[in-house]
């Protein structure tokens, strides 16, 4: 690793995502890239754009309609984590995101079933997409992120070393050493007392 980073302590990053958000997807891929060249490990958590925006009146009708489709993937993630633990979230998020954002597959039960199968989980868990059974846990996971950054944000929410913020929002996905350089910058900025948002 460049710059002697193998001697540095590993930083655990708590990363809250909504699988439908394309910006969170790009940032999550940056996290994966950064972990290849820096001592960083992500711990994945679910937040929900549907929950975040459910009481907001200023959003457009088209966005509000889109949000009705956002419940399914987050519910499936929460259901999987309830049974198998949060450790499955990283792989499941990657599988769902690859199908939705890279493969441009429709956000429907069949896609969620296939994503679950991709990571060795029971495709029957996709039934949770249409159920409110795990919504209390979903809201609790979402609330943990909001407690750190407030509700005037989007996804992702990133937290490490006592700092938490919305973002970074980037495009395209930084790769290799470029991903490491962005991590270095974010890590340094997060040390600034009172820093709030990227």
C-alpha positions in Angstrom: 0.0 0.0 0.0 1.2 3.5 -0.8 2.5 5.9 1.8 2.9 3.2 4.5 -0.8 3.0 5.0 -0.4 -0.7 6.1 1.1 0.8 9.3 -2.0 2.9 10.0 -4.8 1.9 12.2 -8.0 0.7 10.5 -10.9 3.1 10.5 -14.3 1.6 10.8 -16.9 3.6 8.8 -20.6 3.3 9.5 -22.4 3.8 6.1 -26.2 4.2 5.9 -27.7 3.6 2.5 -30.9 3.3 0.6 -30.5 0.8 -2.2 -32.5 2.8 -4.6 -30.4 6.0 -4.4 -28.0 6.2 -7.3 -25.8 8.7 -5.4 -25.5 6.4 -2.4 -24.6 3.6 -4.8 -21.7 5.6 -6.3 -20.4 6.6 -2.8 -20.6 3.0 -1.7 -18.5 1.8 -4.6 -16.0 4.5 -3.7 -15.9 3.0 -0.2 -15.1 -0.4 -1.7 -12.4 1.1 -3.8 -10.9 3.1 -0.9 -10.8 -0.1 1.2 -8.5 -1.6 -1.3 -5.9 1.1 -0.9 -6.4 2.4 2.6 -7.0 0.8 6.0 -10.8 1.3 5.9 -13.6 -1.1 6.7 -17.3 -0.3 6.1 -20.1 -1.3 8.4 -23.4 -1.2 6.5 -26.7 0.1 7.8 -30.1 0.8 6.2 -31.7 4.2 6.0 -34.8 5.0 4.0 -35.6 7.8 1.6 -39.3 6.9 2.0 -39.1 7.4 5.7 -37.0 10.5 5.4 -39.5 12.2 3.1 -42.9 10.8 4.3 -43.9 14.0 6.1 -42.4 16.5 3.7 -44.9 18.6 1.7 -42.5 20.4 -0.5 -41.4 17.4 -2.6 -42.8 17.0 -6.1 -45.6 14.6 -7.0 -43.3 12.6 -9.2 -40.7 12.2 -6.5 -43.5 11.3 -4.0 -44.7 8.6 -6.4 -41.1 7.3 -6.8 -40.8 7.1 -3.0 -43.7 4.6 -2.9 -41.4 2.2 -4.7 -38.5 2.8 -2.2 -40.0 0.7 0.6 -39.4 -2.7 -1.0 -35.6 -2.9 -1.1 -35.0 -1.4 2.3 -37.5 -3.8 3.9 -35.8 -6.7 2.3 -32.4 -5.6 3.6 -33.8 -5.2 7.1 -35.5 -8.6 6.9 -32.3 -10.3 5.8 -30.3 -8.5 8.6 -32.9 -9.6 11.2 -32.3 -13.2 10.3 -28.6 -13.2 9.4 -27.2 -10.1 11.2 -25.9 -6.9 9.8 -22.9 -8.6 8.3 -25.0 -9.6 5.3 -25.9 -6.1 4.4 -22.8 -5.2 2.5 -23.1 -8.1 0.1 -26.8 -7.8 -0.3 -26.6 -4.1 -1.0 -23.9 -4.8 -3.6 -26.2 -7.5 -5.2 -29.3 -5.3 -5.3 -27.3 -2.2 -6.4 -25.6 -4.1 -9.2 -28.9 -5.3 -10.6 -30.7 -1.9 -10.2 -28.0 0.6 -11.0 -25.6 -1.3 -13.3 -27.9 -3.8 -14.9 -30.9 -1.4 -15.0 -33.2 -4.2 -13.9 -36.7 -3.1 -12.6 -37.3 -2.5 -8.9 -39.6 -5.5 -8.5 -39.8 -8.7 -6.5 -38.1 -10.9 -9.1 -35.0 -8.6 -9.1 -34.9 -8.7 -5.3 -35.2 -12.5 -5.3 -32.3 -12.7 -7.8 -30.2 -10.4 -5.7 -30.8 -12.5 -2.6 -29.9 -15.6 -4.5 -26.7 -13.9 -5.7 -25.4 -13.8 -2.1 -26.7 -17.1 -1.0 -29.8 -15.9 0.9 -33.3 -17.3 0.6 -35.1 -15.6 -2.3 -38.3 -15.9 -0.2 -37.0 -13.0 1.8 -38.1 -10.8 -1.1 -41.7 -11.1 0.2 -40.7 -8.6 2.9 -40.8 -5.9 0.3 -44.6 -5.8 0.5 -44.8 -6.3 4.3 -44.8 -3.8 7.1 -43.5 -6.5 9.5 -40.0 -5.1 9.8 -40.8 -1.4 9.5 -40.2 -0.7 13.2 -36.6 -2.0 12.8 -36.2 -0.1 9.5 -37.3 3.1 11.2 -34.9 2.5 14.1 -32.0 2.0 11.8 -32.9 5.1 9.9 -33.3 7.1 13.1 -29.8 6.2 14.2 -28.4 8.0 11.2 -30.7 11.0 11.6 -29.6 11.3 15.2 -26.1 11.9 13.9 -26.8 14.4 11.1 -30.4 15.7 11.4 -33.2 15.2 8.9 -32.2 17.8 6.2 -30.0 15.4 4.4 -30.2 12.5 1.9 -28.3 9.2 1.6 -25.7 8.2 2.2 -24.9 9.1 5.8 -21.3 8.3 6.7 -19.9 8.3 10.3 -16.4 7.5 11.7 -14.1 8.7 14.5 -16.9 10.8 16.1 -17.8 12.7 12.9 -20.9 12.1 10.8 -22.2 13.7 7.6 -24.2 13.4 4.5 -22.1 12.4 1.5 -19.7 12.6 -0.1 -21.7 12.8 -3.3 -19.4 12.1 -6.2 -19.6 11.1 -9.9 -18.1 9.1 -11.5 -16.9 6.5 -9.0 -13.3 7.2 -7.9 -11.1 4.2 -8.6 -7.8 3.0 -7.2 -5.5 5.7 -5.8 -8.0 8.4 -6.7 -10.4 6.7 -4.2 -7.7 6.6 -1.6 -6.9 10.3 -2.2 -10.6 11.2 -1.7 -10.7 9.1 1.5 -7.6 10.9 2.8 -9.3 14.3 2.1 -12.6 13.2 3.7 -10.8 11.8 6.7 -8.8 15.0 7.2 -11.9 17.3 6.8 -13.8 15.2 9.3 -11.2 16.1 11.9 -12.3 19.8 11.7 -14.3 20.7 14.8 -17.9 21.4 13.9 -17.7 20.1 10.4 -21.2 19.1 9.3 -21.7 18.3 5.6 -20.0 17.4 2.4 
